[in-house]
Each structure stands twice: as structure tokens, then as C-alpha cells.
Amino acid sequence: MARPANTGAQLNSTLSARLVCVALAICSPALGAQSDSAAILPLDYQFTVDLPDTGAVIMGDARITLRRRAPADSLTLDLIGLDVQRVDVDANSVKFRRTDSAIVIPIPRSTPARFTVRVVYDGAPTDGLIVSKDSAGRWTYFGDNWPTRARHWLPTIDRPDAKATVTWTVTAPVGKTIVANGALIEEHTVTMSQHQRVVSRWRESKRIAPYLMVIAAAPLVKVDLGESACGHAEIVSCVRQSVYAEPEQAKVLPGAFSHAGDIVDFFASKVGAFPYEKLAHLQSRTRYGGMENATAIFYADGFFHRNGVPEGIIAHETAHQWFGDGVTEKAWPHVWLSEGFATYFAALYTQHAHGDSAFRVEMSRIRDDILKDTTAVPTRPVIDTTQPNLLALLNVNSYQKGGFVLHMLRTELGDSIFFRGIQDYYAEHKDMNALTDDLRHNLEYVSHRDLRGFFDQWLRRPGFPELAVSWRYDAQRGTVLSVKQLGRYGLFALTLPVTIVDNSGARRTIRIAVPATAETSAQLSPAGTRVRDVIIDPDVTVLMRLVQPTG
């Protein structure tokens, strides 16, 4: 997803603004000493949703298959603001307890380890499913669940680590195009109370988190983008991509979506096979500039009314199909595993599509965003376990700093080891969840290096190094580089690339190990050999601020 715009920070071209207005319960309430928590996990959701001709009142029927992993006498499903008519456990009606944010369901002792719960409910969602009119006055319906807003319209265990498969059966007025996660199974028209209705059924066969489970129902026109990742897709032989837009905007397509096939091909070559059945890109009316819903990416309506969705946003959201969707952070403080990865892989696509110079410009812009930030970067670490406000985690730390940490890892380990480690990480955790230490373990395994110090320094500490770097020629020692750390955020250990230009104009680059000390020096050339210039970090590979030396 793209960052919220209401922070006031501007992102580079890959990270357009994302508007977020969230009033949410961050965690499911503790409702009894033996409630589900991790004792009961979902395996599969089957949602049947009936959308009205006008307005926001929906009728829902959820059938959830679950597995009990430990003794538990109740199941808590998150659901806010909607009326529950009935609850069944394995087809037997049970008395449930309703709170303002959940349904507490008794689980009889005789219930087997694998069982099914059915919830029949209705009402007008105030969030999660965004119901509004488009610019032509037509009703539209778009799921909008990040981070814990599925509970406003779907009974779920609304946590990123509670992944499950999902089937959608959506009934809507004729004239609405319906899109949901996964593959289209069937679609037909029925007559209900003398009105024609369209029934559309979709199946996502891979486990995804509730925040990625969405539908769209709106007057959209489909533009086919063809096939991509042929031979590099996990479920299908080729990934069919398409764009859905309002009829008035469809005529300007595909625009930057003409690169969608190359984007998927590139990421599949770098990470692993595309994990899902298809990839749809939709004009939406949700609160986000871009939202990476598995197989159905939603983009802000405003993009389509202006110059179209930028290539960088498409690359960012597409990268999420691997990082965030395929491998999902197990806990929200590790959201950089989603947003930092999408930020960096969008930049890698820039390098692939537009060359090294464009890539350096983009990485310089990302670094500038980090250095200019006055809110998150100076005061909080990337892995922020003390931040109770999930919205506040959508900051420069999670996006740009997380992305730049990956850039430094790539520089430190080299392309071959770095990408092999990323491939191992993805392969080991796809369709499941991961924490930052899981990534570290995979990179350590392929590199045969202890990376704990690197990860702790860059991800568990605020700030960045500030260096005063100077060089001088000494007749006895030759050219000497001096590095002083200001230490405003503490002292950092880093590797500093330095390009030396001799009097003939020839260049050579060396890497200097800078320890976590206030001052250090290194010899750049032997006595009797002068240099014309010294360029610090010419390829933008180190997160640091260079300051003017004093004295």
C-alpha cells in the first residue's frame, strides 16, 4: 500500500499518497480465559454477501471452517456494528454472546478438532465495506480492510497471522461488475422479486490474511492486459492480468498498466513464481492510493481522473503480492516486511526498466525522505513494538527506511547472496507469516554471516549515522581519510564506499569499515601518491547524513 497522505510527508514517485481514516479496535478483546486466541485458527471462509440496489444495508452468511489446536470452550469472531441473526456450530444452532466488537460462540466439548461455524447477519457497515456513489451518481461497493477493518462487515479472526482460503458468492444488481479474490468460478443472472440480479462466485485457493479479503461491485469496464509470468506462475500456466475502470476512464487505458506484464515477469524472476490465480487492477473508491488485496489491487479513483496510475505505484502494489500477501508479517510492528519490501522492489523495477542512473536517483530520493523526516525516524525504530496506533506505523520507517535497509543488505552481501536469501525467505514462508528474525535467519544461512548486529542497529534503533568526512595528503602517510561521527543517534558501525580519483583521472573504489567509534581514519593512497578527488558513497548505498567537517 502507499503511505497515508495526511502525515504531510511526500513520497517519491513509487509511493503516492494513501488517505487513511481509521477508527478501529486494534486488538480483539479478551473475552474469557479460554477464548480462542491462538487455540482456534481459521482454515477457510465462505462468504455469501447480498448487496442492495441502493444504500449500504447488506445481508451476509459466513461459513467458517476452523481447527482447534488446543482446548478452548469458546470462539471469538470479530464483528462490529452489524446484527447477528443466528450462529451454528457444525449445523447445530447455539446461543452466542454479542459484544460491541465481537461474537463469542460456545464450542461444545463434543465438537471435533475440525469444525464449521455459520454466522447469518445483516446491517449497514460503517467501515470496511465502503459504499458510495461514483462521479456519475452510481452506487459502488469496495472492500477496504487494512489493517483490522474487515471486522466492520465480515465475521473473522481479524489478525494478520490468521490466514485462510476464501470463497466469495456475491449477489448485486445487474449492471455491476463483480470482482473478488482468486479465480472466477461462475457468474449468472437470476430473477429475485421481479428484479434481475447477478450472482458471481470467486475462489481464492491460497491462504491470505483477512485484511486482504475483498470484493468490488461497481459499473466497471474490463480491459484485458494479456498473460504474464508464463512458466513462472504457481497455480496457472500464465498469469492473466486485467484493469477494471469506470466506462468514462476506460478509454485512456492501459496507460502505465502496459508495463504490468513486465513488472510481474521481473518480480517472478527475482523472488519466485507468482503465487495466485490472476491479477486484477481496479479503479476504486476506497481510502487508499493503492491497496495490495491479493489478486485484486485497488487504486484511488483520482488517479484515473488525472494522469493515470503511475508505474511506480503499480510496481509497489504488485510487489506486495509476494511480500505482504504471500508472506505476511506475523505481527504489525514488523509491517516493514511488507512496505519496506514493496518500496525497494519498486525501486528495483525502476533499475530494471530505466537503468542504473534512474535507480540511483530513486534511492537518493528515498534516502532524502529518511533524512528529512522529523517524526518517526529520529525517535522510533523500524520494528516499533511500543506503538499502539497501527496507523502511526505507516511512516517513513516502515516504507523508506525499511526499503533502504534492504538496499544496504544487498550492497553488503552482494547480489547473488542477497537475492538467493530473499528467494529462500519467500519460499520458506509463502502462504504463511514471518517476523524479521525469519528474514535474518534466511540471509544468515546463505551468507554464512552473523547479521544480528546489522539488523539490531538499523531496525531496532532510531535514527542514522551523521558523518563528518574529510581527506588530506600527508607526505609521511599519503592520502588519509578521516571520519567523525556526531553521535546524535548514537554511534554506528558501517561500511563506507569511497571512490578515489587520481591525478590521471583514473578511478578506483574501496570499501572502508567504519567502527562504532567517534573517530576513525583510513589510508587511501601511499606516501608520494596524490589524489585529485575523493567521492563518498557515489552509488547511494549507505543510510547516512554527511555534514561539513569543522576545525
Stockholm file with secondary structure:
# STOCKHOLM 1.0

chainA/1-551         MARPANTGAQLNSTLSARLVCVALAICSPALGAQSDSAAILPLDYQFTVDLPDTGAVIMGDARITLRRRAPADSLTLDLIGLDVQRVDVDANSVKFRRTDSAIVIPIPRSTPARFTVRVVYDGAPTDGLIVSKDSAGRWTYFGDNWPTRARHWLPTIDRPDAKATVTWTVTAPVGKTIVANGALIEEHTVTMSQHQRVVSRWRESKRIAPYLMVIAAAPLVKVDLGESACGHAEIVSCVRQSVYAEPEQAKVLPGAFSHAGDIVDFFASKVGAFPYEKLAHLQSRTRYGGMENATAIFYADGFFHRNGVPEGIIAHETAHQWFGDGVTEKAWPHVWLSEGFATYFAALYTQHAHGDSAFRVEMSRIRDDILKDTTAVPTRPVIDTTQPNLLALLNVNSYQKGGFVLHMLRTELGDSIFFRGIQDYYAEHKDMNALTDDLRHNLEYVSHRDLRGFFDQWLRRPGFPELAVSWRYDAQRGTVLSVKQLGRYGLFALTLPVTIVDNSGARRTIRIAVPATAETSAQLSPAGTRVRDVIIDPDVTVLMRLVQPTG
#=GR chainA/1-551 SS CCCBGGGCCCCCTTSCCBCCCCCCCSSCCCCSTTCCTTSEEEEEEEEEEECCSSSSCEEEEEEEEEEECSCCSEEEEECCSCEEEEEEETTEECCCEECSSEEEEECCTTCCSEEEEEEEEEECCSSSEEEEECTTSCEEEEECCTTTTGGGTSCBCCSTTCCEEEEEEEEEETTCEEEESSEEEEEEEEEETTEEEEEEEEEEEEEECGGGCCEEEESCEEEEEEEECTTCBSSSSSEEEEEEECHHHHTTCSGGGGGHHHHHHHHHHHTCSBCSSCEEEEEECSSCSEECCTTEEEEEHHHHHTTCCCHHHHHHHHHTTTBTTTEEESSGGGTHHHHHHHHHHHHHHHHHHHCHHHHHHHHHHHHHHHHHCCSSTTTSCSSCTTCCCGGGGSSTIIIIIHHHHHHHHHHHHCHHHHHHHHHHHHHHHTTEEECHHHHHHHHHHHHTCCCHHHHHHHHSSCSCCEEEEEEEEETTTEEEEEEEECCTTCCCCEEEEEEEEETTSCEEEEEEEECSSSEEEEEEECTTCCEEEEEESTTCCSCCEEECCCC
#=GC SS_cons         CCCBGGGCCCCCTTSCCBCCCCCCCSSCCCCSTTCCTTSEEEEEEEEEEECCSSSSCEEEEEEEEEEECSCCSEEEEECCSCEEEEEEETTEECCCEECSSEEEEECCTTCCSEEEEEEEEEECCSSSEEEEECTTSCEEEEECCTTTTGGGTSCBCCSTTCCEEEEEEEEEETTCEEEESSEEEEEEEEEETTEEEEEEEEEEEEEECGGGCCEEEESCEEEEEEEECTTCBSSSSSEEEEEEECHHHHTTCSGGGGGHHHHHHHHHHHTCSBCSSCEEEEEECSSCSEECCTTEEEEEHHHHHTTCCCHHHHHHHHHTTTBTTTEEESSGGGTHHHHHHHHHHHHHHHHHHHCHHHHHHHHHHHHHHHHHCCSSTTTSCSSCTTCCCGGGGSSTIIIIIHHHHHHHHHHHHCHHHHHHHHHHHHHHHTTEEECHHHHHHHHHHHHTCCCHHHHHHHHSSCSCCEEEEEEEEETTTEEEEEEEECCTTCCCCEEEEEEEEETTSCEEEEEEEECSSSEEEEEEECTTCCEEEEEESTTCCSCCEEECCCC
//
